[in-house]
Amino acid sequence: MRIVFMGTPDFALPTLAGILAAGHQVAAVYSQPPRPAGRGMAERKSPVQQLAERHGLAVLTPKALKGEPEQQAFAAHGADAAVVVAYGLILPKPALAAPRHGCLNLHASALPRWRGAAPIQRAIMAGDEETAATVMRMEEGLDTGPVCREARVAIGADMTAGELHDLLAEKGAETMVAALADLERGALSCRPQASAGVTYASKIDKAETRLDFTRAAREVHNRVRGLSPAPGAWIEIGHAGKTERVKVLRTQVAGGTGPPGTILDDALAIACGEGAVRVLEVQRSGKRPMAAGEFLRGLPLRPGTRL
């Protein structure tokens, strides 16, 4: 089929690669415009744009699709379908209606749970044990369209958002390619989303990234893994007359009790409001991620220290 692909970050790459491998014709790729990035703040093309250009595909990077010229250009591709994966722009009604078979979206949750911007992080932070890579037919509402296919995925007790992201990206690519095969032979069946169980995955707020050790150990652990590797949960440690912010990238629920925020042993177990967590991996500002043991050799923290 003739496809318009719309995506921006790494999460979308396996789906674009899968569509090309399946033999579909990608008429155009839409992605967010290049953004300043890195220490020099030079403009950097999105991962999707970079992959598309390596395949010799036409790439468009409009700042919005609300204008008539942009909508006419979109319709002129004559697409059988548009595939949208973490594109980052709202598709207005004329764009949704332009492809012959409409627009399909890959969403990283078991809809209707976790509609919105941060479904992977929210699922882990909430302690969910399962999620899905879901293909839905797009409509004007926020992730409200009927579900066409989904691949259920278990969330391990210690799985991080980064690990779940990669797993869902691969499962989602397989699911989208299968949905396009169904669509091509006229066999794609989509069901309305349930009206019960709707939740919204709002963007991660900076205020949520500071760890609160007055919460139960399981909540703290889920917060750490839900924010790892980015933006990263963090703690503040005072040493050498200054305060340093340190990202906590990996933990495990541990035994022990004490005043919340107190270091309980030489292996960086920290007391919580209920139980304790053991810090396994951290990242100091401007440094690479490191195991807790290596971190403690550079910055010894005695049991009894209050964070």
C-alpha positions as a printed Julia matrix, in Angstrom:
307×3 Matrix{Float64}:
   0.0    0.0    0.0
   0.93   3.64  -0.32
   1.71   4.91   3.2
   2.44   8.26   4.79
   4.48   7.7    7.95
   4.39  10.24  10.8
   6.76   9.9   13.75
   9.62  11.58  15.55
  11.55   9.73  18.34
  13.4    6.43  18.62
  10.16   4.68  19.6
   8.9    5.07  16.02
  11.96   3.62  14.28
  11.08  -0.1   14.4
   7.66   0.62  12.9
   9.06   2.62   9.99
  11.66  -0.09   9.39
   8.97  -2.78   9.57
   6.73  -1.01   7.06
   9.61  -0.71   4.6
  10.61  -4.35   5.11
   7.01  -5.43   4.44
   7.23  -3.87   0.97
   4.84  -0.95   1.39
   5.53   2.24  -0.54
   6.26   5.11   1.83
   5.12   8.18  -0.08
   6.37  10.64   2.54
   7.6   10.83   6.1
   6.47  13.56   8.48
   8.55  14.37  11.56
   9.08  17.19  14.05
  11.46  19.92  12.81
  15.14  19.73  13.81
  15.75  21.01  17.34
  18.84  22.43  19.1
  20.52  19.63  21.05
  23.82  18.69  22.67
  26.42  20.91  24.29
  26.79  23.08  21.22
  22.99  23.33  20.81
  23.33  22.67  17.09
  20.12  21.73  15.32
  19.64  17.96  15.23
  17.28  16.03  12.99
  14.87  13.64  14.68
  15.7    9.91  14.72
  12.85   9.28  12.28
  14.08  11.92   9.85
  17.59  10.47   9.96
  16.35   6.94   9.23
  14.01   8.14   6.47
  16.78  10.05   4.72
  19.08   7.02   4.86
  16.37   5.2    2.88
  16.02   8.07   0.41
  12.48   8.95   1.55
  10.93  12.4    1.22
  10.75  14.06   4.67
   8.5   16.95   5.64
   8.86  18.81   8.95
   5.98  21.31   9.23
   5.57  23.09  12.57
   1.8   22.49  12.4
  -0.84  20.92  10.17
  -3.59  23.44  10.85
  -3.11  25.54   7.72
  -4.82  24.81   4.43
  -1.55  24.62   2.44
  -0.18  21.94   4.79
  -3.44  20.0    4.63
  -3.55  20.16   0.83
   0.05  18.96   0.65
  -0.81  16.07   2.97
  -3.82  15.04   0.87
  -1.75  15.28  -2.33
   0.3   12.23  -1.29
  -2.66  10.07  -2.3
  -2.03   7.68   0.59
  -3.97   4.5    1.23
  -3.27   5.0    4.95
  -1.26   7.13   7.34
   0.67   5.49  10.16
   1.29   7.69  13.21
   3.8    6.75  15.93
   4.73   9.35  18.56
   4.6   12.15  15.98
   4.0   14.99  18.43
   1.51  17.08  16.43
  -2.28  16.94  16.49
  -3.83  15.83  13.21
  -6.82  18.04  12.3
  -9.96  16.52  10.85
  -9.03  17.15   7.18
  -5.75  15.27   7.68
  -7.5   12.37   9.42
  -9.9   12.07   6.5
  -7.36  12.42   3.67
  -5.93   8.86   3.37
  -8.24   6.39   1.65
  -8.35   4.07   4.67
  -7.79   6.72   7.33
  -5.01   6.97   9.93
  -3.69   4.26  12.23
  -1.87   5.13  15.45
   0.45   3.01  17.57
  -0.04   3.76  21.27
   2.06   2.34  24.11
  -0.69   1.25  26.49
  -3.65  -1.09  26.86
  -6.31   1.45  25.9
  -8.39   2.96  27.39
  -5.88   2.89  30.26
  -3.22   5.57  29.96
  -4.37   7.7   27.09
  -2.06  10.64  26.56
   1.57  11.67  26.55
   3.46   9.41  28.98
   1.81   5.97  29.02
   4.99   3.97  29.59
   6.13   5.99  32.59
   2.67   6.19  34.12
   2.05   2.45  33.85
   5.25   1.66  35.72
   4.83   4.41  38.3
   1.34   3.1   39.05
   2.68  -0.42  39.57
   0.8   -1.94  36.61
   1.78  -5.53  35.89
   0.7   -5.49  32.24
   0.41  -3.07  29.34
   0.17  -3.33  25.55
   1.26  -2.02  22.19
  -2.05  -0.95  20.66
  -2.99  -0.05  17.09
  -6.09   2.14  16.92
  -7.93   3.93  14.17
  -7.51   7.64  14.81
 -10.32  10.12  15.43
 -10.38  13.68  16.77
 -10.39  12.72  20.48
  -7.19  12.1   22.47
  -6.43   8.39  21.95
 -10.14   7.59  21.85
 -10.3    5.71  18.55
 -11.38   2.09  18.13
  -8.76  -0.58  18.83
  -7.75  -2.7   15.82
  -4.94  -4.83  17.23
  -2.92  -5.08  20.43
   0.03  -7.05  21.77
  -0.1   -7.56  25.54
   3.18  -7.23  27.42
   4.01  -8.15  31.03
   5.77  -5.47  33.1
   8.42  -7.09  35.28
   8.66  -6.02  38.91
  12.04  -4.35  38.29
  11.58  -3.32  34.63
  12.5    0.29  33.87
  10.72   2.67  31.52
  13.66   2.41  29.13
  13.41  -1.36  28.98
   9.63  -1.29  28.51
   9.99   1.43  25.85
  12.27  -0.78  23.76
  10.06  -3.85  24.18
   6.89  -1.97  23.2
   8.61  -0.35  20.23
   9.45  -3.79  18.8
   6.08  -5.36  19.67
   4.32  -2.28  18.31
   6.14  -2.5   14.99
   5.06  -6.14  14.57
   1.49  -5.24  15.52
   1.3   -2.3   13.11
   2.69  -4.35  10.2
   0.09  -7.04  10.95
  -2.67  -4.4   11.07
  -1.59  -3.04   7.67
  -1.68  -6.56   6.23
  -5.25  -6.91   7.56
  -6.15  -3.52   6.08
  -4.7   -4.4    2.69
  -6.88  -7.5    2.37
  -9.97  -5.78   3.77
  -9.93  -7.75   7.02
  -9.02  -5.1    9.61
 -11.6   -5.24  12.39
 -11.66  -2.52  15.05
 -13.69  -2.42  18.28
 -14.73   0.65  20.28
 -12.76   1.28  23.44
 -14.44   0.41  26.72
 -16.08   3.33  28.5
 -14.85   2.06  31.87
 -11.24   2.13  33.04
 -10.2    5.33  31.27
  -7.06   6.93  32.7
  -4.83   9.71  31.37
  -1.04   9.67  31.22
  -0.15  13.32  31.69
   3.35  14.56  30.93
   5.92  14.06  33.67
   6.2   17.16  35.82
   9.61  18.18  37.19
   8.16  18.16  40.7
   7.51  14.41  40.38
  11.15  13.54  39.79
  12.42  14.24  43.32
  12.19  11.08  45.43
  10.0   11.22  48.52
  11.18   8.64  51.02
   8.14   9.16  53.24
   6.27   6.99  50.73
   6.23   3.19  50.85
   9.26   1.38  49.44
   7.26  -0.1   46.56
   6.05   3.38  45.53
   9.6    4.76  45.65
  10.88   1.8   43.63
   8.15   2.27  41.02
   8.93   5.98  40.79
  12.62   5.26  40.17
  12.06   2.67  37.45
   9.24   4.67  35.84
  11.57   7.65  35.4
  14.67   5.68  34.36
  16.7    6.49  32.36
  15.07   9.86  31.61
  14.26  12.28  33.06
  15.51  10.31  36.08
  14.39  10.38  39.7
  16.83  12.21  41.96
  18.03  12.81  45.5
  20.18  15.53  47.03
  23.36  14.64  48.9
  25.31  17.12  50.99
  29.11  16.82  50.98
  32.2   19.07  50.99
  30.04  22.0   52.04
  27.73  21.79  49.03
  24.63  19.94  47.84
  24.78  17.63  44.84
  21.81  16.29  42.9
  22.22  12.61  41.99
  19.95  10.63  39.68
  18.78   7.25  40.94
  18.41   4.92  37.93
  17.82   1.5   39.47
  16.67   0.2   42.85
  15.18  -2.89  44.48
  12.81  -3.23  47.39
  14.82  -4.21  50.47
  14.29  -5.05  54.12
  14.96  -2.69  57.0
  13.27   0.15  58.84
  14.22   3.57  60.05
  13.37   7.24  59.72
  12.47   7.93  56.06
  15.49   8.94  54.01
  18.04   7.39  56.37
  20.86   5.26  54.95
  20.64   1.91  56.73
  23.85   0.1   55.72
  27.06   0.22  53.71
  25.28  -0.94  50.52
  22.99   2.08  50.16
  19.73   0.75  51.54
  17.5    3.73  52.33
  14.57   3.68  54.73
  11.16   4.63  53.38
   7.83   5.39  55.02
   7.23   1.66  54.85
  10.18  -0.7   54.26
  13.31   0.32  52.38
  14.86   0.44  48.92
  18.39  -0.45  47.95
  19.97   1.81  45.36
  21.72  -0.2   42.62
  22.64   2.39  39.98
  23.07   6.15  40.01
  24.31   8.97  37.82
  26.13  12.06  39.08
  25.81  15.3   37.15
  27.91  15.22  34.0
  29.0   11.63  34.64
  28.08   8.24  33.19
  25.7    5.87  35.03
  27.52   3.77  37.63
  26.82   0.96  40.07
  26.14   1.99  43.65
  29.38   0.37  44.86
  31.47   2.49  42.49
  29.52   5.57  43.5
  30.18   4.94  47.2
  33.92   4.58  46.6
  33.95   8.12  45.22
  31.46   9.55  47.71
  31.3    7.5   50.92
  27.96   7.73  52.71
  27.82   6.37  56.25
  24.87   4.48  57.7
  22.73   6.92  59.63
  23.14   9.7   57.04
  19.79  11.36  56.32
  19.04  12.23  52.71
